[in-house]
Amino acid sequence: MKAIVWSKYHCPYCDQAKALLGQREIPFEEKKIGDGYTKEELLEEIPSARTVPQIIIDGELIGGFNELKQFLTKAA
C-alpha cells in the first residue's frame, strides 16, 4: 500500500492524515502546495479537489482526513 498526500502549510487535517498513515506504517509521498507544488497541479491531478488534504492510496482517490479514517477502518 502506498499513499500520496496533497497538503499545505498550517493545515491540521494534513498533519493528522500524515500522522495516521505513519501510525499504520503506510508509506506516503507528500506533495505540499507552496513547497514544490502548486494548487494548479493539484487540480490537474484531482479536478474535484476543493480542500486539502487530498489522499490517494494505490491510485485510488480516498479524499480528505475523515475519508482516510473510514477507509483505514474498513481495511483493518
C-alpha positions in Angstrom: 0.0 0.0 0.0 1.4 3.4 -1.0 -0.2 6.8 -0.5 0.1 10.3 -1.9 -0.9 13.2 0.4 -1.6 16.6 -1.2 -1.2 19.1 1.7 -0.2 22.6 2.5 1.4 24.5 5.4 -0.6 25.2 8.6 -3.2 22.5 7.8 -4.1 20.5 10.9 -6.0 17.9 8.9 -3.0 17.4 6.7 -0.8 16.8 9.8 -3.4 14.4 11.3 -3.6 12.4 8.0 0.2 12.1 7.8 0.4 11.0 11.4 -2.4 8.4 10.9 -0.5 7.0 7.8 2.7 6.9 9.9 0.9 5.1 12.7 -0.3 2.5 10.3 3.1 2.3 8.7 1.8 3.2 5.3 4.5 4.8 3.2 3.4 8.1 1.6 4.7 10.8 -0.7 3.8 14.3 0.4 3.0 16.8 -2.3 2.9 20.1 -0.4 1.4 23.2 -2.1 3.8 26.0 -1.7 6.8 23.7 -1.5 7.5 22.4 -5.0 3.8 22.0 -6.0 1.0 24.4 -6.9 -2.7 24.5 -6.5 -3.0 24.2 -10.3 -1.0 20.9 -10.2 -3.4 19.6 -7.5 -6.4 20.4 -9.6 -4.8 18.8 -12.7 -4.4 15.6 -10.8 -7.7 15.9 -8.8 -10.1 18.2 -10.6 -12.7 17.8 -7.8 -10.4 18.9 -5.0 -11.7 21.8 -3.0 -9.8 21.3 0.2 -6.6 19.6 1.4 -5.5 17.1 2.3 -6.4 15.0 -0.7 -5.2 11.4 -0.2 -4.6 8.8 -2.9 -3.9 5.2 -1.9 -2.7 2.8 -4.6 -4.0 5.1 -7.3 -7.5 5.5 -5.8 -8.7 8.8 -4.6 -9.7 8.4 -0.9 -10.5 12.1 -0.2 -9.7 14.0 3.0 -8.8 13.1 6.6 -12.2 11.8 7.6 -12.5 9.7 4.5 -9.0 8.3 5.2 -10.1 7.3 8.7 -13.1 5.5 7.3 -11.0 3.8 4.6 -8.5 2.5 7.1 -11.2 1.3 9.5 -12.7 -0.8 6.6 -9.3 -2.0 5.5 -8.3 -3.1 9.1 
